[in-house]
Amino acid sequence: MKKGRLFVVSGPSGTGKGTIISRVMERLENVSLSISATTRAPRAGDVDGVDYYFLTEEEFIKRADEGRFLEHACVHGYYYGTPLDPVTETVESGRDMILEIDVQGAMKVKEKYNEGVYIFILPPSMKVLRERLTGRGTDAPDVIERRMNNALGEIAYIDRYDYGVVNDDLDSAAEQVLDIIKAEHCRVLDGEADKIISEYGEEN
């Protein structure tokens, strides 16, 4: 059975990563979304075990010490991490897994899982990014300033990603990510060539 692919999606807060991924998943069947763990408080409408696994700092650190995260990092004063077992089990079962994580986390995943596909979502401009952060009404002014200050530092990692998608229009951006996923399933991975040649040889 062919293994699934791991798609890692990152970008500054406010670039629309979550909305793009939701639209992509509506179009695909054989894909799961990784649920991250975090120590931040739930926002309005967040559901534990659906949007995030909400943990206390003590619980999070204990799981990290036990090696139960694929990656974990402290971002904007809170811990975030990707539980290891669900990712491994999903990919081994033949399904794709999408990780929506910050740049710090993505770089740690890349150290352990270089065969993943890394996609960076960019805002059309910094001005638009500020408008989006302000318009969603979920963050205090000081938090918005901190996120804006961090955005350029995150964008500086663009050369560590395989693809960059500018979210100027949600429909277009989602379509580009969908095209990337489809194209990656046609790519011949390292170690696959001999197997493909052998299978065709057996049919001759």
C-alpha positions as CSV (number, residue, x, y, z in Angstrom):
1,M,0.0,0.0,0.0
2,K,1.3,3.4,-1.0
3,K,2.0,5.7,1.9
4,G,0.2,9.0,2.3
5,R,1.9,12.4,2.1
6,L,2.6,14.9,4.8
7,F,1.7,18.5,3.8
8,V,3.0,21.2,6.2
9,V,1.3,24.6,5.8
10,S,2.7,27.7,7.5
11,G,2.5,31.5,7.3
12,P,2.0,34.6,9.5
13,S,-1.1,34.9,11.6
14,G,-3.9,36.5,9.5
15,T,-2.9,35.0,6.1
16,G,-6.0,32.8,6.0
17,K,-4.2,29.4,6.4
18,G,-7.1,27.8,8.2
19,T,-9.7,28.9,5.7
20,I,-7.6,27.8,2.7
21,I,-7.1,24.3,4.3
22,S,-10.8,24.0,5.0
23,R,-11.7,24.7,1.4
24,V,-9.0,22.2,0.2
25,M,-10.3,19.5,2.5
26,E,-13.9,20.0,1.2
27,R,-12.5,18.9,-2.2
28,L,-10.5,15.9,-1.0
29,E,-11.5,12.6,0.6
30,N,-8.2,10.9,1.5
31,V,-6.9,13.5,3.8
32,S,-6.9,14.3,7.5
33,L,-6.1,17.5,9.4
34,S,-3.6,17.2,12.3
35,I,-5.0,18.5,15.6
36,S,-2.4,20.4,17.5
37,A,-2.0,20.7,21.2
38,T,-1.7,24.1,22.9
39,T,-1.5,25.8,26.2
40,R,-3.4,28.9,25.0
41,A,-6.9,29.5,26.2
42,P,-9.8,28.5,23.9
43,R,-11.3,31.2,21.7
44,A,-15.0,31.6,21.3
45,G,-16.3,28.6,19.4
46,D,-13.1,26.5,19.9
47,V,-13.8,22.8,20.8
48,D,-11.3,20.7,22.7
49,G,-10.2,17.7,20.5
50,V,-11.6,19.3,17.4
51,D,-9.8,22.6,17.0
52,Y,-7.0,21.9,19.4
53,Y,-6.1,19.7,22.4
54,F,-6.1,22.3,25.2
55,L,-3.5,21.4,27.8
56,T,-2.2,23.0,30.9
57,E,1.5,24.0,30.7
58,E,2.3,21.2,33.1
59,E,0.5,18.6,31.0
60,F,2.2,19.9,27.8
61,I,5.7,19.8,29.2
62,K,5.2,16.2,30.6
63,R,4.1,15.0,27.1
64,A,7.0,16.8,25.5
65,D,9.5,15.1,27.9
66,E,8.0,11.8,27.0
67,G,8.6,12.4,23.3
68,R,5.0,12.4,22.3
69,F,5.2,15.4,19.9
70,L,6.6,15.4,16.4
71,E,7.5,19.1,17.1
72,H,6.7,21.6,19.8
73,A,7.6,25.3,20.2
74,C,6.7,28.3,22.3
75,V,5.0,31.0,20.1
76,H,3.5,34.3,21.2
77,G,4.0,33.1,24.8
78,Y,2.1,29.8,24.5
79,Y,3.2,26.2,23.8
80,Y,2.1,24.5,20.6
81,G,2.8,20.9,19.5
82,T,1.9,18.2,17.0
83,P,1.1,14.8,18.5
84,L,3.3,12.2,16.9
85,D,1.2,9.1,16.8
86,P,-1.8,10.4,14.7
87,V,0.6,11.7,12.0
88,T,2.6,8.5,11.7
89,E,-0.5,6.3,11.7
90,T,-2.3,8.4,9.1
91,V,0.6,8.5,6.7
92,E,1.3,4.8,7.1
93,S,-2.4,4.0,6.4
94,G,-2.2,5.6,3.0
95,R,-4.0,8.8,3.9
96,D,-2.6,12.3,3.5
97,M,-2.1,14.5,6.6
98,I,-2.1,18.3,6.6
99,L,-0.3,20.1,9.4
100,E,-1.1,23.8,9.9
101,I,1.7,25.0,12.1
102,D,4.0,28.0,12.7
103,V,7.4,28.4,11.2
104,Q,9.3,27.3,14.2
105,G,7.3,24.0,14.3
106,A,7.6,23.5,10.6
107,M,11.4,23.7,10.7
108,K,11.5,21.1,13.5
109,V,9.3,18.8,11.5
110,K,11.5,19.2,8.5
111,E,14.5,18.0,10.5
112,K,12.7,14.8,11.2
113,Y,10.5,14.5,8.1
114,N,12.3,16.0,5.1
115,E,10.1,14.1,2.6
116,G,7.1,16.2,3.7
117,V,5.8,18.9,1.3
118,Y,6.2,22.4,2.8
119,I,3.8,25.2,1.7
120,F,4.0,28.8,2.9
121,I,0.9,31.1,2.7
122,L,1.8,34.8,2.1
123,P,-0.4,37.9,2.5
124,P,-0.7,40.2,-0.5
125,S,1.1,42.9,1.6
126,M,1.9,43.9,5.1
127,K,-0.9,46.5,5.0
128,V,-3.4,43.9,4.1
129,L,-2.1,41.6,6.8
130,R,-2.7,44.4,9.4
131,E,-6.2,45.0,8.1
132,R,-7.0,41.3,8.4
133,L,-5.6,41.0,12.0
134,T,-7.5,44.0,13.1
135,G,-10.7,43.1,11.3
136,R,-11.1,39.6,12.8
137,G,-11.5,41.2,16.3
138,T,-9.9,38.4,18.3
139,D,-6.7,40.0,19.4
140,A,-5.8,43.0,21.5
141,P,-3.9,45.9,19.9
142,D,-0.6,44.9,21.6
143,V,-1.0,41.3,20.4
144,I,-1.6,42.6,16.8
145,E,1.6,44.6,17.0
146,R,3.5,41.6,18.2
147,R,2.2,39.4,15.4
148,M,3.0,42.1,12.8
149,N,6.6,42.3,14.2
150,N,6.9,38.6,13.9
151,A,5.5,38.3,10.4
152,L,8.6,39.5,8.6
153,G,10.8,37.2,10.6
154,E,8.5,34.3,9.6
155,I,8.5,35.3,5.9
156,A,12.3,35.2,6.0
157,Y,12.0,31.4,6.1
158,I,10.2,31.2,2.7
159,D,13.3,29.7,1.1
160,R,13.0,26.7,3.4
161,Y,9.6,25.8,1.9
162,D,8.8,24.0,-1.4
163,Y,6.0,26.3,-2.4
164,G,4.8,29.9,-1.7
165,V,1.1,30.8,-2.2
166,V,-0.1,34.4,-2.0
167,N,-3.6,34.6,-0.5
168,D,-4.9,37.6,-2.4
169,D,-8.1,35.7,-3.3
170,L,-9.3,32.8,-1.2
171,D,-10.7,30.8,-4.1
172,S,-7.5,31.2,-6.1
173,A,-5.2,30.4,-3.2
174,A,-7.2,27.3,-2.2
175,E,-7.1,26.1,-5.8
176,Q,-3.3,26.5,-5.9
177,V,-2.8,24.5,-2.8
178,L,-5.1,21.8,-4.2
179,D,-3.1,21.7,-7.4
180,I,0.1,21.3,-5.3
181,I,-1.4,18.3,-3.5
182,K,-2.5,16.7,-6.7
183,A,0.9,17.3,-8.4
184,E,2.8,15.9,-5.4
185,H,1.0,12.6,-5.8
186,C,2.4,12.3,-9.4
187,R,6.0,13.0,-8.2
188,V,8.4,10.1,-8.2
189,L,9.9,9.9,-4.7
190,D,13.4,8.7,-3.8
191,G,13.4,4.9,-3.8
192,E,10.2,4.5,-5.9
193,A,11.8,4.3,-9.4
194,D,13.1,0.7,-8.9
195,K,9.8,-0.5,-7.6
196,I,7.9,1.1,-10.5
197,I,10.3,-0.4,-13.1
198,S,10.0,-3.8,-11.4
199,E,6.2,-3.7,-11.4
200,Y,6.0,-2.9,-15.1
201,G,8.7,-5.5,-15.9
202,E,6.6,-8.2,-14.2
203,E,3.6,-7.4,-16.5
204,N,5.8,-7.7,-19.6
